[in-house]
Amino acid sequence: MATDIKALDKNTQGALIAGVLGFILSLFSYYISFSTGVSDSTRDIAKKAGVNIPSDRIGFTAWESYATFGMILVLAALAVLAVRTFAPATLPKDVPWNLITLGLAGLGTFLVILRALTWPGSGNIGWSGYALFVALLALSYFAFALFKSSGEKIPEFNKGTPPAA
């Protein structure tokens, strides 16, 4: 069943675009960067000695440490959203898929941002890190908007009366 992207509501479009953009940004090595502290004069001396120091920056993608788990959760949210959008008949009924998407996107976003803020040493968040934060926060916002507009409710786990003491 082919679905026209323009026929989708704005929240679904926004969530899909933000999720794909977040995945692409997670692959750039400017999520966290460190300066090696090597000056140009030191690099010149090392070059004369036959040692090549290629860069004064070391960068990491968002696929490090527990940010990896966060990105896997974000991809799972994107997958649930895509299946719910493009092949809804394949999913079981009576499951709060918008709530699941919101939970996966929100927890994944939290873990990715938390990892960048707690990186050890003197690492700096790079341009792709900040852009990734914006994309993942947008994904979480659109997932929340989809949950809110769907009319789904958060399940109640304690429906019975408490036992008598």
C-alpha positions, 0 to 999 in steps of 0.5 A: 500500500503506497502512502503519499508523504504529503497526505500525512498529517504534519506531526507524522511528517515532522516525526519522520523527518526529524528521526531520519535527520537525527540518524544522519547527524548521529554518524558525524564525528562532531558529536564530541570532539577533543583538541589534541593540543598540538600546535602548528609549530610542533606539527612542523617539527614532527613532520621534519622528523618523519612523524605525521600528526594529521589533525589537532582534533579527535571526534566521536560519533553519537554511537559511543557508550550508552548513547549507542543504546539511546540511538537504538531506541530512537531508531526503534521509535522511527521504525514503529512510526514508519510501520504504523504510518505505511503498513498499519495493518501489520501491527496488532490492534489495541496496543498504544503504538503512539505511547510506545513511540513517545517512550522510545523517542523520549528515553533515547533522546534523554540518553544521547543528551546525557552522554554528551553532557557527562563525557569525561575529560575536556571534550566539547559538544560539536556542531553535529551534537547540538544539531542532533539534540535539536533533531531528537528533541523535535522527534520527541515533540512530534511523538508527543503531539501524535500521542496527544492527538491520537486519544490514547491513554496511559495504561492503569496498572493498579485497577484493583483495591489495595488489600486490607491490612 
